[in-house]
């Protein structure tokens, strides 16, 4: 399904290691990007529920490195992509180097202690090349939490999809949610975007103008219209 949805896509693809994206991520025109939030989450589970104090302390040490990475991201929030990349090169790369060295040095302990700690180590080691990609471009995020925040309402409302009544209804609902989420992601308050869209769409269709111009990242926002988020 992901391969079908992402047919024709090229560029950076940030995921959390879900296997459904493997086909797309393997294409030469796609660069997979890892998610540090998921790496952090696995160590957080280990810090809270590992079987012994040694394993929990080891997980806390890993969380300390990850907290440093997120502290850097808070400092550079709002800076230009070029500034973010430069700051990450200077500050995040050394932390990541120290973290990887520590991972390699303590791997045997994680394997001995097994359980959720070993799972966290395995995730980070397997994802390591992808977890470094965000350093390449200041436009990239350290995690995909921003996208997940837009998806969360859909997941929380999944029981309502039972009332879509047909496959056509499901596709219509998915398209509707895509329009709303894309408007939000591009700074539009959904009501105002839809109002502008449905006001201009008939004229665009009549004149044969390119509908791409009505995408929320291209449509000029009227001065009196507020933003989202």
C-alpha positions as CSV (number, residue, x, y, z in Angstrom):
1,X,0.0,0.0,0.0
2,X,2.8,2.5,0.9
3,X,4.6,1.7,-2.4
4,X,1.4,2.5,-4.3
5,X,0.7,5.7,-2.4
6,X,4.2,6.9,-2.8
7,X,4.6,6.0,-6.5
8,X,6.4,8.9,-8.2
9,X,7.7,10.3,-4.9
10,X,11.4,11.2,-4.6
11,X,13.4,12.8,-1.8
12,X,13.7,12.2,1.9
13,X,11.3,9.7,3.5
14,X,11.1,9.8,7.3
15,X,9.7,6.7,9.0
16,X,10.0,4.8,12.2
17,X,11.2,1.5,10.7
18,X,7.8,0.2,9.7
19,X,8.4,-2.5,7.1
20,X,5.7,-1.3,4.8
21,X,7.9,1.5,3.6
22,X,10.9,-0.7,2.8
23,X,10.1,-1.0,-0.9
24,X,9.9,2.8,-1.4
25,X,12.9,3.4,0.8
26,X,15.0,1.0,-1.3
27,X,14.5,3.1,-4.4
28,X,17.6,5.1,-5.6
29,X,15.7,8.4,-5.7
30,X,14.5,8.0,-2.1
31,X,16.6,8.7,1.0
32,X,15.2,7.1,4.2
33,X,15.4,9.2,7.4
34,X,15.2,7.6,10.9
35,X,13.1,8.8,13.8
36,X,14.9,9.6,17.1
37,X,11.5,9.7,19.0
38,X,11.0,6.0,18.4
39,X,14.6,5.3,19.5
40,X,14.0,7.3,22.6
41,X,10.7,5.6,23.3
42,X,12.4,2.2,23.3
43,X,15.0,3.3,25.8
44,X,12.3,5.0,27.9
45,X,10.5,1.6,28.1
46,X,13.7,-0.1,29.2
47,X,14.4,2.6,31.8
48,X,11.0,2.0,33.4
49,X,10.5,-1.7,33.0
50,X,13.9,-3.5,32.5
51,X,14.3,-6.5,34.8
52,X,17.2,-5.1,36.9
53,X,18.7,-1.8,38.2
54,X,21.8,-2.3,35.9
55,X,19.7,-2.5,32.8
56,X,17.5,0.5,33.8
57,X,20.6,2.6,34.6
58,X,22.0,1.6,31.2
59,X,18.8,2.8,29.5
60,X,18.9,6.0,31.4
61,X,22.5,6.6,30.2
62,X,21.3,6.2,26.6
63,X,18.4,8.6,27.3
64,X,20.9,11.2,28.4
65,X,22.6,11.2,25.0
66,X,19.3,11.5,23.3
67,X,18.2,14.4,25.6
68,X,21.3,16.2,24.5
69,X,20.3,15.9,20.8
70,X,16.8,17.2,21.6
71,X,18.2,20.1,23.6
72,X,20.2,21.2,20.5
73,X,17.0,21.0,18.5
74,X,15.2,23.3,20.9
75,X,18.1,25.8,20.6
76,X,18.0,26.0,16.8
77,X,14.2,26.1,16.5
78,X,13.2,28.9,14.2
79,X,16.6,29.2,12.6
80,X,17.2,28.8,8.8
81,X,17.9,25.4,7.4
82,X,21.5,26.5,6.7
83,X,22.0,27.6,10.3
84,X,20.4,24.4,11.6
85,X,22.8,22.2,9.6
86,X,25.8,24.2,10.6
87,X,24.9,24.0,14.3
88,X,24.1,20.3,14.1
89,X,27.5,19.7,12.4
90,X,29.2,21.5,15.3
91,X,27.2,20.2,18.2
92,X,25.0,17.2,17.3
93,X,27.6,15.2,15.4
94,X,30.0,15.0,18.4
95,X,27.2,13.8,20.7
96,X,26.2,11.2,18.2
97,X,29.8,10.0,17.9
98,X,30.0,9.7,21.7
99,X,26.7,7.9,21.8
100,X,27.6,5.4,19.1
101,X,31.0,4.7,20.8
102,X,29.1,4.1,24.1
103,X,26.6,1.8,22.4
104,X,29.4,-0.3,20.9
105,X,31.2,-0.5,24.2
106,X,28.1,-1.5,26.2
107,X,26.4,-3.8,23.7
108,X,27.6,-7.0,25.4
109,X,25.9,-5.9,28.6
110,X,22.7,-5.2,26.7
111,X,22.9,-8.7,25.1
112,X,23.5,-10.3,28.5
113,X,20.6,-8.4,30.1
114,X,18.3,-9.1,27.1
115,X,14.7,-8.1,27.2
116,X,13.5,-4.5,26.5
117,X,17.1,-3.1,26.8
118,X,18.4,-5.4,24.1
119,X,15.4,-4.5,21.9
120,X,16.3,-0.8,22.3
121,X,19.9,-1.4,21.3
122,X,18.9,-3.5,18.3
123,X,16.6,-0.8,17.1
124,X,19.3,1.9,17.3
125,X,22.0,-0.2,15.8
126,X,19.8,-1.3,12.9
127,X,18.6,2.2,12.2
128,X,21.8,4.0,12.9
129,X,22.6,5.2,9.3
130,X,19.0,6.5,8.9
131,X,19.2,8.2,12.3
132,X,22.1,10.2,11.1
133,X,20.5,11.5,7.9
134,X,18.7,14.4,9.6
135,X,22.2,16.0,9.8
136,X,22.4,16.3,6.1
137,X,19.8,18.9,5.5
138,X,18.5,21.6,7.9
139,X,15.0,21.2,6.5
140,X,14.8,17.7,8.1
141,X,13.5,17.0,11.5
142,X,15.0,14.8,14.2
143,X,11.9,12.8,14.3
144,X,8.5,12.4,12.6
145,X,6.4,13.5,15.5
146,X,5.0,16.4,13.5
147,X,3.5,14.0,11.0
148,X,2.3,11.7,13.8
149,X,0.4,14.5,15.5
150,X,-1.6,15.0,12.3
151,X,-2.3,11.2,12.1
152,X,-3.3,10.8,15.8
153,X,-6.9,12.0,15.4
154,X,-7.4,9.5,12.6
155,X,-6.1,6.7,14.7
156,X,-8.2,7.8,17.7
157,X,-11.3,7.9,15.6
158,X,-10.8,4.6,13.8
159,X,-14.1,3.2,15.1
160,X,-16.0,5.9,13.3
161,X,-14.6,4.6,10.0
162,X,-17.0,1.6,10.4
163,X,-19.7,4.0,9.3
164,X,-18.1,4.9,6.0
165,X,-20.5,2.1,4.7
166,X,-18.5,1.3,1.5
167,X,-15.0,1.3,0.0
168,X,-16.0,4.5,-1.9
169,X,-16.9,6.1,1.3
170,X,-13.6,5.1,2.9
171,X,-11.7,6.7,0.0
172,X,-13.8,9.8,0.1
173,X,-13.1,10.1,3.9
174,X,-9.4,9.5,3.4
175,X,-9.2,12.2,0.7
176,X,-11.1,14.7,3.0
177,X,-8.8,14.1,5.9
178,X,-5.8,14.5,3.6
179,X,-7.0,17.9,2.4
180,X,-7.6,19.0,6.0
181,X,-4.3,17.7,7.3
182,X,-2.3,19.2,4.4
183,X,-4.0,22.6,5.0
184,X,-3.0,22.5,8.6
185,X,0.6,21.4,7.8
186,X,0.9,24.5,5.6
187,X,-0.3,27.0,8.1
188,X,-3.9,27.3,7.0
189,X,-6.9,27.2,9.4
190,X,-8.9,24.5,7.6
191,X,-12.2,26.5,7.4
192,X,-10.5,29.4,5.7
193,X,-8.6,27.2,3.3
194,X,-11.7,25.3,2.3
195,X,-13.6,28.6,1.8
196,X,-10.8,29.9,-0.5
197,X,-10.6,26.6,-2.3
198,X,-14.3,26.3,-3.0
199,X,-14.5,30.0,-3.9
200,X,-11.8,29.8,-6.5
201,X,-12.2,26.2,-7.8
202,X,-15.2,26.8,-10.1
203,X,-13.4,29.6,-11.9
204,X,-10.2,27.5,-12.2
205,X,-12.2,24.7,-13.7
206,X,-14.0,27.0,-16.1
207,X,-10.8,28.7,-17.3
208,X,-8.8,25.4,-17.4
209,X,-6.2,26.8,-15.0
210,X,-3.8,24.4,-13.3
211,X,-5.4,23.0,-10.1
212,X,-2.0,22.6,-8.5
213,X,-2.1,26.4,-7.9
214,X,-4.8,25.7,-5.3
215,X,-2.6,23.5,-3.2
216,X,-2.3,25.0,0.3
217,X,1.5,25.4,-0.1
218,X,1.0,27.5,-3.2
219,X,-2.3,29.4,-2.7
220,X,-1.7,32.9,-1.4
221,X,-3.2,33.4,2.0
222,X,-5.5,36.6,2.3
223,X,-4.2,39.0,4.9
224,X,-7.2,38.7,7.1
225,X,-7.0,34.9,7.3
226,X,-5.3,33.5,10.4
227,X,-2.9,30.7,10.4
228,X,-2.9,27.3,12.1
229,X,-0.6,26.2,15.0
